[in-house]
Amino acid sequence: MATLESLIGLVNRIQRACTILGDHGGEGMSLWEALPTVAVVGGQSSGKSSVLESVVGRDFLPRGSGIVTRRPLVLQLHKTEGGAEYAEFLHAPKKKFPDFAVVRQEIADETDRITGKTKQISNVPIQLSIYSPNVVNLTLIDLPGLTKVAVEGQPESIVEDIEMMVRSYVEKPNCIILAISPANQDIATSDAIKLAREVDPSGERTFGVLTKLDLMDKGTNALDVLEGRSYKLQHPWVGIVNRSQADINKNVDMMAARRKEQEYFESSPEYGHLAHKMGAEYLAKLLSRHLETVIRQRIPSIIALINKTIDELNSELDRIGRPVGVDGGAQLYTILEMCRAFDRIFREHLEGGRPGGDRIYRVFDHQLPDALKKLPFDRHLSTSNVKKVISEADGYQPHLIAPEQGYRRLIDGSLGFFKGPAEASVDAVHSILKELVRKSIVETQELKRFPTLQSDIAAAANDALEKFRNESRKTVLRLVEMESSYLTVEFFRKLQTEPEKPPQNQAQAAAPNVDRYSDNHLRRIGSNVSAYINMVCETLRNTIPKAVVFCQVREAKRSLLNQFYAQVGRREKEQLGKMLDEDPSLMAKRETIAKRLELYKSARDEIDAVAWK
């Protein structure tokens, strides 16, 4: 089995990697949250800083009155095999801090960077790693001290703000609570114990630490607490003797302070029998042993979470696309795959698999018929216009039987009105197809990573649609012109040809010749032309949609990107590379996912190797 140091050290490394990658969750539990951590909780001036410094064996935390810890401090201790001690901050990567007085100043400066030189707090953590042969592998989170009232310069909500921040850490089921309480105060008033009892009523996650034992009134002691009679926890209470203010002022070495603390317990008549279970050094080892137990218990669930996250990250990489090869063949293959994906979605829109294609049918079923009904045939075939057209067509020689030239001119003039609705149908379908191209590009997930290729495909598709529209416009206009160029003779031969009866009050002498401009005669001509135009209208109502579909919709389905394929096939590798110029945000996202994937796979392999070897 793995040693305690190697297992906890592994967890520390994984937590640090999670921190660097910002892998603190989102939806569901993150790897960081799945790994156990120790949160240091206590009221202001309870001795939290002294406990942390005793565990580390270094004087490195800012001190002062009021709220000194105004941001969470994530402190990762890494045990080294000899060598010099040093610290590293996540916000100052690759910079080592061997001088712990400088570490203290850096914590203060980094706190001020977010909160300003005020007494306000921030939930943005400071990440600090300390490498030393004098520590145990451990991750501790130093939280702002709980307080009961706001002081000058603090918002009224400061009490609730601090408690909410502390709760956000200690409520997590994998958080071990290090509840710090001063021995010279009644344990019943301890802010840390009160909060720990609320979030961990069973006490299985809580370690009680009693500080300032040497400052209790003479004749009193804390044995009732330390021996679990005043407030019992599942884990033993640990007493701590902090450095005195005089020792701090004199910069007494922390190692000397540890020895002095141990001497205090060993020589104490009250605590002598507990000396082997007291002090900062014992506390650190106790937490390490407990962490080892917790980690071993959690290994199956941690591995399960890692495997689940690896699957999710692989799926996300598949969704946004894997990196593209650098050779021309791979780039050309990628471009063609993107085009096929776009083309598939565009076809789905046209064929009903996705919405949008049905709008083309509405052009033929509503827009075209409505436009045909609104054509001004009544005005064109009015009695006065028919008389004018026929008179002009007859010239100096009146027609003998039927005004054929007049009929042709009336029909030509009427058929000309059909060009407007025909061209409008072509343009309406063209607009719909352009919108479907735009929607298809947006909906093609694979294309999102290549903005340049998106633009190239859109431009090529729209160029093709423009050619299809021009061909379609020519075709529908030809349909109209064909109707003008050759009239259906049989239609007119079937019309009644009996001579019109003269009005009854007209003299018999005038009867032999009917007036060629009588209203009845003109109305009959207009009626005959109208009947013929209605017949042609029904024909065009059916043939215009056929022409539009044939020239535009069918061609868009069959050959929308044909010209683009031909152009791409002739391009050089450098030009193909420019087309695959990815969106920088997606590149960054893929890189982050790839790093997280590497972290999780490495964590899984290391946990397997260390935990079960």
C-alpha positions as CSV (number, residue, x, y, z in Angstrom):
1,M,0.0,0.0,0.0
2,A,1.1,3.6,-0.5
3,T,2.6,5.6,2.3
4,L,0.7,8.3,4.0
5,E,3.0,11.0,2.5
6,S,2.8,9.7,-1.0
7,L,-1.0,9.5,-1.0
8,I,-1.6,12.9,0.5
9,G,1.2,14.4,-1.6
10,L,-0.5,13.1,-4.7
11,V,-3.8,14.7,-3.6
12,N,-1.9,18.0,-3.1
13,R,-0.4,17.9,-6.6
14,I,-3.8,17.2,-8.1
15,Q,-5.4,20.0,-6.1
16,R,-2.7,22.4,-7.2
17,A,-3.2,21.3,-10.9
18,C,-7.0,21.9,-10.5
19,T,-6.3,25.3,-9.0
20,I,-4.0,26.3,-11.9
21,L,-6.6,25.1,-14.4
22,G,-9.4,26.8,-12.6
23,D,-11.1,23.5,-12.2
24,H,-13.3,24.3,-9.2
25,G,-16.6,22.9,-10.5
26,G,-19.5,24.4,-12.4
27,E,-22.2,21.9,-12.9
28,G,-21.9,18.9,-10.6
29,M,-18.9,18.3,-8.3
30,S,-15.4,19.1,-9.5
31,L,-12.3,17.1,-8.8
32,W,-11.1,19.8,-6.4
33,E,-14.4,19.4,-4.4
34,A,-14.1,15.6,-4.4
35,L,-10.7,15.7,-2.8
36,P,-10.7,16.4,1.0
37,T,-9.4,19.7,2.3
38,V,-9.1,21.3,5.8
39,A,-10.9,24.6,6.4
40,V,-9.7,26.6,9.4
41,V,-12.6,28.3,11.1
42,G,-12.7,30.6,14.1
43,G,-13.7,33.9,15.4
44,Q,-11.6,37.0,15.2
45,S,-8.5,36.9,17.5
46,S,-9.2,33.2,18.2
47,G,-5.6,32.3,17.3
48,K,-6.2,30.9,13.8
49,S,-3.1,32.5,12.4
50,S,-0.9,31.2,15.2
51,V,-2.2,27.7,14.7
52,L,-1.5,27.8,10.9
53,E,2.0,29.2,11.5
54,S,2.7,26.5,14.1
55,V,1.6,23.8,11.7
56,V,3.8,25.3,9.0
57,G,6.7,26.1,11.3
58,R,7.1,29.5,9.8
59,D,6.0,33.1,10.6
60,F,4.4,34.1,7.4
61,L,0.8,35.5,8.0
62,P,-0.1,39.2,8.3
63,R,-1.1,40.3,11.8
64,G,-3.0,43.2,13.2
65,S,-6.3,44.1,14.9
66,G,-9.7,43.6,13.4
67,I,-10.2,41.5,10.2
68,V,-6.7,40.7,9.0
69,T,-7.7,37.7,6.8
70,R,-10.0,39.4,4.3
71,R,-9.6,36.7,1.5
72,P,-9.5,32.9,1.8
73,L,-6.0,31.6,1.7
74,V,-5.6,28.2,0.1
75,L,-2.4,26.9,1.7
76,Q,-0.9,23.8,0.2
77,L,2.0,22.2,2.2
78,H,4.4,20.0,0.3
79,K,6.9,17.9,2.2
80,T,10.3,17.9,0.5
81,E,13.3,15.6,1.1
82,G,15.6,18.2,2.5
83,G,16.7,21.4,0.7
84,A,15.8,25.0,1.2
85,E,12.2,26.1,2.2
86,Y,10.4,28.4,-0.2
87,A,6.9,29.5,-1.1
88,E,5.1,30.0,-4.4
89,F,2.0,32.0,-5.2
90,L,-0.4,31.1,-8.1
91,H,-0.7,34.8,-9.1
92,A,3.1,35.0,-9.4
93,P,4.0,31.7,-11.2
94,K,7.6,30.5,-11.5
95,K,8.7,33.0,-8.7
96,K,10.1,31.5,-5.5
97,F,9.8,33.2,-2.2
98,P,12.5,31.9,0.2
99,D,12.0,34.9,2.6
100,F,8.8,34.3,4.6
101,A,8.7,38.0,5.6
102,V,8.3,38.7,1.9
103,V,5.6,36.1,1.8
104,R,3.7,37.9,4.5
105,Q,3.9,41.2,2.7
106,E,2.9,39.5,-0.6
107,I,-0.3,38.1,1.1
108,A,-1.1,41.6,2.4
109,D,-0.4,43.2,-1.0
110,E,-2.4,40.6,-2.9
111,T,-5.3,41.1,-0.5
112,D,-5.3,44.8,-1.1
113,R,-5.2,44.3,-4.8
114,I,-8.7,42.9,-4.7
115,T,-10.3,44.6,-1.6
116,G,-8.3,47.8,-1.6
117,K,-6.8,49.2,1.6
118,T,-10.2,48.8,3.3
119,K,-11.8,46.4,5.8
120,Q,-13.9,44.8,3.2
121,I,-13.7,41.1,2.3
122,S,-13.5,39.1,-1.0
123,N,-14.3,35.5,-1.7
124,V,-11.5,35.4,-4.4
125,P,-8.9,33.0,-2.8
126,I,-5.1,33.6,-2.6
127,Q,-3.3,30.4,-3.6
128,L,-0.1,29.7,-1.7
129,S,2.2,26.6,-1.8
130,I,5.0,26.1,0.8
131,Y,7.7,23.5,0.1
132,S,9.6,22.4,3.2
133,P,11.0,19.3,4.9
134,N,9.4,20.4,8.2
135,V,5.8,20.1,7.1
136,V,3.4,17.3,6.4
137,N,1.5,17.1,3.1
138,L,-1.7,19.0,3.7
139,T,-4.1,21.5,2.1
140,L,-5.5,24.1,4.5
141,I,-7.9,26.9,3.8
142,D,-7.6,29.9,6.1
143,L,-10.9,31.8,6.2
144,P,-11.8,35.2,7.5
145,G,-12.6,35.2,11.2
146,L,-16.2,35.1,12.2
147,T,-17.4,38.4,13.7
148,K,-20.6,39.6,15.5
149,V,-20.6,43.3,14.6
150,A,-19.5,45.6,11.8
151,V,-16.8,48.2,12.7
152,E,-16.2,51.5,11.1
153,G,-15.3,51.1,7.4
154,Q,-17.2,47.9,7.0
155,P,-20.6,47.4,5.4
156,E,-23.5,46.5,7.7
157,S,-23.7,43.1,5.9
158,I,-20.1,42.1,6.9
159,V,-21.3,39.7,9.6
160,E,-23.5,37.8,7.2
161,D,-21.0,38.1,4.3
162,I,-18.2,36.4,6.3
163,E,-20.5,33.7,7.5
164,M,-21.8,33.0,4.0
165,M,-18.2,32.8,2.7
166,V,-17.2,30.4,5.5
167,R,-20.3,28.3,5.0
168,S,-19.6,28.0,1.2
169,Y,-16.4,26.0,2.2
170,V,-17.4,24.0,5.3
171,E,-20.8,22.9,3.9
172,K,-19.1,20.7,1.3
173,P,-19.2,17.0,2.4
174,N,-15.4,16.6,1.7
175,C,-14.3,19.5,3.8
176,I,-12.7,18.8,7.2
177,I,-13.5,21.5,9.7
178,L,-10.7,22.8,12.0
179,A,-12.7,24.7,14.6
180,I,-10.5,27.1,16.5
181,S,-11.7,28.3,19.9
182,P,-9.8,30.2,22.6
183,A,-9.5,28.5,25.9
184,N,-10.0,31.7,27.9
185,Q,-13.6,32.0,26.6
186,D,-16.6,29.9,27.3
187,I,-16.8,27.1,24.7
188,A,-20.6,27.6,24.6
189,T,-19.9,31.0,22.9
190,S,-17.5,29.7,20.3
191,D,-18.4,30.9,16.8
192,A,-16.5,28.1,15.2
193,I,-18.2,25.3,17.2
194,K,-21.6,26.9,16.7
195,L,-21.1,26.9,12.9
196,A,-19.5,23.4,12.8
197,R,-22.5,22.0,14.8
198,E,-24.9,23.4,12.1
199,V,-23.1,22.1,9.1
200,D,-21.7,18.9,10.7
201,P,-24.2,17.9,13.4
202,S,-22.7,14.4,13.7
203,G,-19.2,15.9,14.3
204,E,-17.5,13.4,12.0
205,R,-15.9,16.2,10.0
206,T,-14.9,18.4,12.8
207,F,-11.6,18.7,14.7
208,G,-11.7,21.0,17.8
209,V,-8.6,23.1,18.5
210,L,-8.3,24.9,21.8
211,T,-5.8,27.8,21.8
212,K,-4.4,30.2,24.4
213,L,-4.4,27.6,27.1
214,D,-1.5,29.5,28.9
215,L,-3.7,32.6,29.1
216,M,-6.5,31.1,31.2
217,D,-7.1,32.5,34.7
218,K,-5.1,31.0,37.5
219,G,-6.9,28.1,39.1
220,T,-8.8,27.2,35.9
221,N,-8.1,24.7,33.1
222,A,-9.7,23.4,30.0
223,L,-9.7,19.7,30.8
224,D,-13.5,19.4,30.5
225,V,-13.2,20.6,26.9
226,L,-10.0,18.7,26.0
227,E,-11.3,15.4,27.4
228,G,-14.7,15.8,25.7
229,R,-17.0,16.4,28.7
230,S,-18.1,20.0,27.8
231,Y,-18.5,19.4,24.1
232,K,-17.9,15.9,22.7
233,L,-16.6,15.4,19.2
234,Q,-15.9,12.2,17.3
235,H,-12.3,13.3,17.0
236,P,-10.1,14.3,20.0
237,W,-9.6,17.9,21.0
238,V,-6.1,19.3,20.5
239,G,-4.7,22.0,22.7
240,I,-2.3,24.6,21.3
241,V,-0.1,27.1,23.1
242,N,0.4,30.1,20.8
243,R,3.5,32.3,20.8
244,S,3.3,35.2,23.1
245,Q,3.2,38.7,21.6
246,A,6.7,39.2,23.2
247,D,8.0,36.1,21.2
248,I,6.4,37.5,18.0
249,N,8.0,40.9,18.6
250,K,11.4,39.2,19.2
251,N,10.9,37.0,16.0
252,V,11.4,33.9,18.1
253,D,12.1,30.9,15.7
254,M,9.0,28.8,15.1
255,M,11.0,25.6,15.8
256,A,11.9,27.0,19.2
257,A,8.3,27.9,19.7
258,R,7.3,24.3,19.0
259,R,9.8,23.1,21.6
260,K,8.6,25.6,24.1
261,E,5.0,24.5,23.5
262,Q,5.9,20.8,24.1
263,E,7.7,21.7,27.2
264,Y,4.6,23.6,28.5
265,F,2.4,20.5,28.1
266,E,4.9,18.1,29.5
267,S,5.6,20.2,32.6
268,S,1.9,21.1,33.1
269,P,0.3,19.4,36.1
270,E,-3.1,19.7,34.4
271,Y,-2.2,18.7,30.9
272,G,0.9,16.5,31.4
273,H,-1.1,13.2,30.9
274,L,-2.3,14.6,27.6
275,A,1.1,16.0,26.4
276,H,1.5,13.4,23.7
277,K,-1.8,14.4,22.2
278,M,-1.2,18.2,22.3
279,G,0.6,20.8,20.3
280,A,0.7,22.0,16.7
281,E,3.0,19.3,15.5
282,Y,0.7,16.6,16.8
283,L,-2.3,18.4,15.2
284,A,-0.6,18.4,11.8
285,K,0.1,14.6,12.1
286,L,-3.4,13.9,13.3
287,L,-4.9,15.8,10.3
288,S,-2.6,13.9,7.9
289,R,-3.6,10.5,9.3
290,H,-7.2,11.5,9.1
291,L,-6.8,12.7,5.6
292,E,-5.2,9.5,4.6
293,T,-8.2,7.5,5.9
294,V,-10.7,9.8,4.2
295,I,-8.8,9.7,0.9
296,R,-8.7,5.9,1.0
297,Q,-12.4,5.8,1.7
298,R,-13.1,8.2,-1.1
299,I,-10.9,6.6,-3.8
300,P,-13.7,4.6,-5.5
301,S,-15.9,7.7,-5.7
302,I,-13.0,9.9,-6.8
303,I,-12.1,7.4,-9.6
304,A,-15.8,7.3,-10.6
305,L,-15.9,11.1,-10.8
306,I,-12.6,11.2,-12.8
307,N,-13.9,8.6,-15.3
308,K,-17.2,10.5,-15.7
309,T,-15.4,13.8,-16.2
310,I,-13.0,12.2,-18.7
311,D,-16.0,11.0,-20.8
312,E,-17.6,14.5,-20.6
313,L,-14.4,16.2,-21.6
314,N,-13.9,13.8,-24.6
315,S,-17.5,14.5,-25.7
316,E,-16.9,18.2,-25.4
317,L,-13.7,17.9,-27.5
318,D,-15.7,15.9,-30.1
319,R,-18.4,18.6,-30.1
320,I,-16.0,21.6,-30.7
321,G,-13.7,19.5,-32.9
322,R,-10.3,18.0,-32.5
323,P,-7.1,19.8,-33.6
324,V,-6.7,19.8,-37.4
325,G,-3.6,18.2,-39.0
326,V,-1.0,20.5,-40.5
327,D,-0.6,18.7,-43.9
328,G,-2.6,19.8,-46.9
329,G,-4.5,16.5,-47.2
330,A,-5.8,16.6,-43.7
331,Q,-6.8,20.3,-44.1
332,L,-8.6,19.6,-47.3
333,Y,-10.4,16.6,-45.7
334,T,-11.5,18.8,-42.8
335,I,-12.8,21.5,-45.1
336,L,-14.8,19.0,-47.1
337,E,-16.2,17.4,-43.9
338,M,-17.3,20.9,-42.7
339,C,-19.0,21.5,-46.1
340,R,-20.8,18.2,-46.0
341,A,-22.0,18.9,-42.5
342,F,-23.4,22.3,-43.6
343,D,-24.9,20.8,-46.8
344,R,-26.7,18.1,-44.7
345,I,-28.3,20.6,-42.5
346,F,-29.3,22.8,-45.4
347,R,-31.0,19.8,-47.1
348,E,-32.8,19.0,-43.8
349,H,-34.3,22.5,-43.9
350,L,-35.5,22.1,-47.5
351,E,-36.8,18.6,-46.9
352,G,-38.7,19.2,-43.7
353,G,-36.2,17.7,-41.2
354,R,-35.7,21.3,-39.9
355,P,-38.1,24.2,-40.1
356,G,-37.8,26.8,-42.9
357,G,-38.4,24.9,-46.2
358,D,-42.2,25.1,-45.7
359,R,-41.9,28.9,-46.4
360,I,-41.2,28.1,-50.0
361,Y,-44.5,26.3,-50.4
362,R,-46.3,29.3,-48.9
363,V,-44.8,31.4,-51.7
364,F,-46.5,29.2,-54.3
365,D,-49.7,28.5,-52.3
366,H,-50.4,32.1,-51.0
367,Q,-48.1,34.8,-52.3
368,L,-48.2,33.9,-56.0
369,P,-52.1,33.4,-56.2
370,D,-52.7,36.6,-54.2
371,A,-50.4,38.6,-56.6
372,L,-52.2,37.1,-59.6
373,K,-55.6,38.1,-58.2
374,K,-54.4,41.7,-57.8
375,L,-53.3,42.2,-61.4
376,P,-55.2,45.2,-63.0
377,F,-57.1,43.2,-65.7
378,D,-60.4,45.0,-65.0
379,R,-58.8,48.3,-65.9
380,H,-56.9,46.9,-68.9
381,L,-60.1,45.2,-70.3
382,S,-62.5,48.0,-69.5
383,T,-64.8,49.1,-72.3
384,S,-63.0,52.3,-72.9
385,N,-59.5,50.7,-73.1
386,V,-60.8,47.8,-75.3
387,K,-62.3,50.4,-77.7
388,K,-59.0,52.4,-77.7
389,V,-56.8,49.4,-78.3
390,I,-59.0,48.0,-81.1
391,S,-59.3,51.3,-82.8
392,E,-55.5,51.8,-82.8
393,A,-55.0,48.2,-84.0
394,D,-57.5,48.6,-87.0
395,G,-55.8,51.7,-88.3
396,Y,-57.5,53.3,-91.3
397,Q,-59.2,50.0,-92.3
398,P,-61.9,48.7,-89.9
399,H,-61.9,45.0,-89.2
400,L,-64.2,42.9,-91.3
401,I,-65.2,40.1,-89.1
402,A,-63.3,40.0,-85.8
403,P,-60.7,42.5,-84.6
404,E,-57.8,40.0,-84.6
405,Q,-55.0,42.5,-84.2
406,G,-57.0,44.2,-81.4
407,Y,-57.4,40.8,-79.7
408,R,-53.6,40.1,-79.9
409,R,-52.7,43.5,-78.5
410,L,-55.1,43.1,-75.7
411,I,-53.8,39.6,-74.9
412,D,-50.1,40.8,-75.1
413,G,-50.8,43.7,-72.8
414,S,-52.6,41.4,-70.3
415,L,-49.9,38.7,-70.4
416,G,-47.2,41.4,-69.6
417,F,-48.8,41.8,-66.2
418,F,-47.7,38.2,-65.3
419,K,-44.0,39.1,-65.3
420,G,-44.2,40.9,-62.0
421,P,-45.7,38.0,-59.9
422,A,-43.4,35.6,-61.7
423,E,-40.2,37.6,-60.8
424,A,-41.5,38.3,-57.3
425,S,-41.9,34.5,-56.7
426,V,-38.3,34.0,-57.9
427,D,-37.0,36.7,-55.5
428,A,-39.1,35.4,-52.6
429,V,-37.7,31.9,-52.9
430,H,-34.2,33.4,-53.3
431,S,-34.6,35.3,-50.0
432,I,-35.8,32.1,-48.2
433,L,-32.9,30.1,-49.6
434,K,-30.4,32.8,-48.4
435,E,-31.9,32.7,-45.0
436,L,-31.7,28.9,-44.9
437,V,-28.0,29.2,-45.8
438,R,-27.4,31.6,-42.9
439,K,-29.4,29.4,-40.4
440,S,-27.6,26.2,-41.6
441,I,-24.2,27.8,-41.1
442,V,-25.2,28.9,-37.6
443,E,-26.5,25.4,-36.8
444,T,-23.5,23.6,-38.1
445,Q,-21.6,23.1,-34.8
446,E,-18.5,21.9,-36.6
447,L,-18.2,25.2,-38.3
448,K,-18.2,27.3,-35.2
449,R,-14.5,26.9,-34.7
450,F,-13.7,28.2,-38.2
451,P,-15.0,31.8,-38.8
452,T,-13.1,32.2,-42.0
453,L,-14.4,29.0,-43.4
454,Q,-17.9,30.0,-42.4
455,S,-17.6,33.2,-44.4
456,D,-16.1,31.4,-47.4
457,I,-19.0,28.8,-47.4
458,A,-21.6,31.5,-47.0
459,A,-20.1,33.6,-49.8
460,A,-19.9,30.5,-52.1
461,A,-23.4,29.4,-51.3
462,N,-24.9,32.9,-51.9
463,D,-23.0,33.2,-55.2
464,A,-24.5,29.9,-56.3
465,L,-28.0,31.0,-55.2
466,E,-27.6,34.2,-57.2
467,K,-26.8,32.2,-60.4
468,F,-29.8,30.0,-59.7
469,R,-32.0,33.0,-59.3
470,N,-30.9,34.5,-62.6
471,E,-31.6,31.3,-64.4
472,S,-34.9,31.0,-62.7
473,R,-35.9,34.5,-63.6
474,K,-35.0,33.9,-67.3
475,T,-37.1,30.7,-67.2
476,V,-40.3,32.1,-65.7
477,L,-40.1,35.1,-68.1
478,R,-39.8,32.7,-71.0
479,L,-42.9,31.0,-69.8
480,V,-44.8,34.2,-70.0
481,E,-43.3,35.1,-73.3
482,M,-44.2,31.7,-74.7
483,E,-47.8,32.4,-73.9
484,S,-47.5,35.6,-75.9
485,S,-45.7,34.2,-78.8
486,Y,-48.2,31.5,-79.6
487,L,-51.9,31.8,-78.7
488,T,-54.1,28.8,-78.2
489,V,-56.2,29.1,-81.4
490,E,-58.7,26.4,-80.4
491,F,-59.9,28.5,-77.5
492,F,-61.1,31.3,-79.8
493,R,-62.6,28.9,-82.4
494,K,-64.9,27.6,-79.7
495,L,-66.2,31.0,-78.9
496,Q,-69.7,31.9,-80.1
497,T,-69.5,33.6,-83.5
498,E,-73.2,34.5,-84.1
499,P,-73.8,38.1,-85.1
500,E,-74.9,40.5,-82.5
501,K,-78.6,41.5,-82.5
502,P,-79.2,45.2,-83.0
503,P,-81.2,47.2,-80.4
504,Q,-85.0,46.8,-80.9
505,N,-85.6,50.6,-81.3
506,Q,-83.1,50.9,-84.1
507,A,-84.5,51.3,-87.7
508,Q,-84.5,48.2,-89.9
509,A,-82.6,50.1,-92.6
510,A,-79.6,50.4,-90.3
511,A,-79.7,46.7,-89.3
512,P,-77.3,45.2,-92.0
513,N,-74.1,46.6,-90.4
514,V,-73.6,46.3,-86.6
515,D,-71.7,49.2,-85.1
516,R,-68.1,47.9,-84.5
517,Y,-67.8,50.2,-81.4
518,S,-71.1,49.3,-79.7
519,D,-70.8,48.6,-75.9
520,N,-72.1,45.1,-76.3
521,H,-69.4,44.4,-79.0
522,L,-66.6,45.8,-76.8
523,R,-67.8,44.0,-73.7
524,R,-67.9,40.7,-75.6
525,I,-64.3,41.3,-76.8
526,G,-63.2,42.1,-73.3
527,S,-65.0,39.0,-71.9
528,N,-63.3,36.8,-74.5
529,V,-59.9,38.1,-73.7
530,S,-60.5,37.9,-70.0
531,A,-61.5,34.2,-70.4
532,Y,-58.3,33.5,-72.3
533,I,-56.2,35.3,-69.7
534,N,-57.8,33.3,-66.9
535,M,-56.9,30.1,-68.7
536,V,-53.3,31.3,-69.1
537,C,-53.3,32.4,-65.4
538,E,-54.2,28.9,-64.3
539,T,-51.4,27.5,-66.5
540,L,-48.8,29.9,-65.1
541,R,-50.0,29.4,-61.6
542,N,-48.8,25.8,-62.0
543,T,-45.8,26.2,-64.2
544,I,-44.1,29.1,-62.4
545,P,-43.6,27.1,-59.2
546,K,-42.3,24.2,-61.3
547,A,-39.8,26.4,-63.0
548,V,-38.7,28.0,-59.7
549,V,-38.3,24.7,-57.9
550,F,-36.4,23.2,-60.9
551,C,-34.0,26.2,-61.3
552,Q,-33.5,27.2,-57.7
553,V,-34.6,24.7,-55.1
554,R,-33.5,21.5,-56.9
555,E,-30.2,23.1,-57.9
556,A,-29.6,24.3,-54.3
557,K,-30.0,20.8,-53.1
558,R,-27.9,19.2,-55.8
559,S,-25.1,21.6,-56.4
560,L,-25.0,24.5,-53.9
561,L,-21.3,24.1,-53.2
562,N,-20.1,22.4,-56.4
563,Q,-18.2,25.5,-57.5
564,F,-16.7,25.9,-54.0
565,Y,-15.5,22.3,-54.1
566,A,-13.8,22.9,-57.4
567,Q,-12.1,26.1,-56.1
568,V,-10.9,24.4,-52.8
569,G,-9.5,21.5,-54.8
570,R,-7.1,23.9,-56.6
571,R,-5.9,25.7,-53.5
572,E,-2.5,25.4,-52.0
573,K,-1.8,24.2,-48.5
574,E,-1.1,27.7,-47.3
575,Q,-4.5,28.9,-48.6
576,L,-6.3,25.9,-47.0
577,G,-4.6,26.8,-43.7
578,K,-6.0,30.3,-43.8
579,M,-9.5,28.9,-44.4
580,L,-9.1,26.9,-41.2
581,D,-8.1,29.9,-39.1
582,E,-10.0,29.0,-35.9
583,D,-11.9,31.3,-33.6
584,P,-9.3,32.2,-30.9
585,S,-11.8,31.7,-28.1
586,L,-12.5,28.1,-29.3
587,M,-8.8,27.4,-29.6
588,A,-8.3,28.6,-26.0
589,K,-11.3,26.5,-24.9
590,R,-9.9,23.4,-26.6
591,E,-6.6,23.9,-25.0
592,T,-8.1,24.3,-21.6
593,I,-10.2,21.1,-22.1
594,A,-7.2,19.2,-23.3
595,K,-5.2,20.3,-20.2
596,R,-8.0,19.3,-17.9
597,L,-8.3,16.0,-19.8
598,E,-4.6,15.4,-19.3
599,L,-4.9,16.3,-15.6
600,Y,-7.8,13.8,-15.0
601,K,-6.1,11.0,-16.9
602,S,-2.8,11.6,-15.0
603,A,-4.7,11.8,-11.7
604,R,-6.5,8.5,-12.5
605,D,-3.2,6.8,-13.3
606,E,-1.4,8.1,-10.3
607,I,-4.2,7.3,-7.9
608,D,-4.3,3.7,-9.2
609,A,-0.6,3.4,-9.0
610,V,-0.1,5.0,-5.6
611,A,-3.2,3.7,-3.8
612,W,-3.1,0.0,-4.8
613,K,0.5,-0.8,-5.4
